[in-house]
Amino acid sequence: MDALDAVLWTYRDESFLPHGRDKPERQPVLLTSQGGNPNRAQVLFLIDGAEPGDIGGYERACLVFDGRDQVALELARRRWKDAKEAGIIASYWRESADGKWEKQA
């Protein structure tokens, strides 16, 4: 989380993303390892194998993983299967060779 926090503060001036790790009610983007939805977010991003918990309060949940990491890939496949079995509409996006994100069929 420290690395993500640092990148969001320093990546590029024109791409700054307001965020924080405390005072959730004041954060448009909250970085946390805790469950729940303390800032009433509409979108949840899960990284590094984070457990999704109850995602019912979100409009969208995004699972970000490294497809070259076999453990991460297997976990993502398991989560995909669980989502489909729960009746959740799921889509899969992959980065192309030229760096664009493309929805997979």
Beta strands, then each sheet from edge to edge (+ up, - down):
strand 1: 43-46
strand 2: 60-63
strand 3: 92-95
strand 4: 101-104
sheet 1: 1+ 2+
sheet 2: 3+ 4-
end
